[in-house]
Amino acid sequence: MGAGDIPGDLVGYFGYGSLVNRDTHRTEIVDALPARLRGWRRHWVRRDGESNRALLSVRREPGAVVDGLLVLDRAENLPAVDLREERYKRVSITADELELSGAVPAGCALYVYEACVFDGAEPLEIIQSYLDAVLQGFLREHGRDGVERFVHETDGFDLAVIADRKAPTYPRAVTLRHEEEVYFDALLMQKIPDFASFVR
């Protein structure tokens, strides 16, 4: 879809985690463009004050760049996206912060969702079905180079992984092809200490 075909009353939100995977979207989006967000760093954070489960978030960091997907959606769908991202606050960004192949429609408000950060004593854990959805999205939108940048450029990746791939607990779980499973697991074994023992 070209910029001239896009209707008015749009919003754009930059996805850098599960939103990069179009199979997890629950609104009828208008368009989506692979993009990079300048001046932000992706990292793992605690989901809430009473949990040891990890979520992806971003924080401002000069000089950093985050791969992701700019989703163009109807403004009327934004409350539904806010509900999906209820553990996050919606933060305004500018078109100058984005690198993308197409142009942002004129007058389109742009956002990124930043998680609230909680302290906790328990070590964080990543839900594998959530991570699978994220990695599959990056593979489709940014190729293997993008997946590997995601793994190596996301802070706090030395976490335990909860093996729920066969019985997913992530509500927007996706189905992986066998070759995706093999590739993702091999890559994570290089990054996460004791990954194989976590996902037995």
SVG drawing of the C-alpha trace seen along z (x, -y; Angstrom):
<svg xmlns="http://www.w3.org/2000/svg" viewBox="-13 -17 41 49">
<polyline fill="none" stroke="black" stroke-width="0.4" points="0.0,0.0 1.4,-3.4 1.2,-6.5 -1.5,-7.9 -3.7,-4.9 -3.6,-5.3 -6.7,-6.8 -6.6,-9.7 -7.2,-9.4 -4.2,-7.1 -1.8,-6.4 1.6,-4.7 3.1,-2.6 6.6,-1.2 6.7,2.5 10.0,3.9 8.9,7.2 5.8,9.3 4.2,6.5 6.9,7.2 5.1,10.5 2.0,9.6 0.3,12.9 0.0,11.5 -2.0,8.4 -5.6,8.3 -6.8,5.2 -7.2,4.8 -4.1,2.7 -3.8,0.5 -0.1,1.2 3.2,2.1 6.8,1.2 10.0,2.7 11.7,-0.2 14.5,-1.2 14.0,-3.5 17.0,-5.8 17.9,-6.9 16.3,-3.9 17.7,-0.6 15.6,2.6 15.9,4.5 14.2,7.1 12.2,5.9 10.0,7.4 6.4,7.8 5.0,6.4 5.9,6.0 4.8,9.5 6.2,11.5 9.5,12.9 8.3,13.1 10.2,10.8 8.8,8.5 10.6,6.5 10.8,2.8 12.8,-0.1 14.5,-3.1 16.0,-6.2 19.7,-5.9 21.6,-8.3 23.4,-6.5 21.4,-3.3 19.1,-1.9 16.3,0.7 15.0,2.8 11.2,3.3 8.0,2.7 6.1,-0.6 2.4,0.4 -0.1,-2.0 -3.5,-1.5 -6.8,-3.4 -7.0,-5.8 -10.2,-4.2 -8.3,-1.0 -5.8,-2.6 -7.8,-1.8 -7.6,1.9 -3.9,1.6 -3.5,-0.2 -5.4,2.6 -3.1,5.2 -0.2,3.2 -1.7,2.6 1.6,3.0 3.1,0.3 2.8,-3.5 2.3,-5.0 5.1,-7.5 5.1,-10.0 8.0,-9.7 8.8,-11.8 9.2,-10.8 12.9,-12.0 13.6,-9.1 12.6,-6.5 14.5,-4.9 12.1,-3.2 11.8,-2.6 8.5,-4.5 7.2,-7.8 5.1,-8.3 1.7,-9.7 1.3,-13.4 -0.3,-14.2 0.1,-10.7 0.7,-10.6 3.6,-8.2 4.1,-6.2 6.2,-3.6 5.1,-1.5 7.5,-1.7 7.0,0.8 6.8,-0.3 9.9,0.9 9.5,2.8 12.1,4.0 12.2,7.5 14.6,9.9 13.6,13.0 15.6,13.7 13.7,12.9 12.4,15.6 11.5,15.4 8.4,17.3 9.6,19.3 6.2,19.0 6.5,15.2 10.1,15.3 9.2,17.6 6.6,15.1 9.1,12.2 11.9,14.1 9.6,15.3 8.5,11.7 12.1,10.5 13.0,13.4 10.1,12.4 10.7,8.7 14.5,8.4 15.8,11.8 18.5,13.7 20.7,10.6 17.8,8.9 17.2,11.9 20.8,12.0 20.9,8.2 17.9,8.6 19.6,11.3 22.9,9.5 21.7,5.9 18.9,6.5 20.1,5.9 19.6,8.4 19.4,11.6 21.2,13.8 17.9,15.1 16.2,18.5 13.7,19.6 10.4,21.2 9.8,24.1 6.2,23.7 6.5,24.2 4.4,27.4 1.7,25.9 2.0,22.1 1.0,19.7 1.6,16.6 -1.9,15.5 -0.9,14.7 1.3,17.7 2.4,18.6 3.3,21.9 6.9,22.3 8.2,24.3 10.8,27.0 13.6,25.1 12.7,22.0 12.8,24.0 16.2,25.4 17.6,22.0 16.2,20.0 17.3,22.6 20.8,22.9 21.2,19.1 19.9,18.9 22.3,21.6 25.1,19.2 23.6,16.3 21.9,17.7 23.9,19.6 22.4,23.1 19.7,22.5 19.6,26.3 18.9,27.2 16.1,24.6 14.2,25.9 14.5,29.7"/>
</svg>
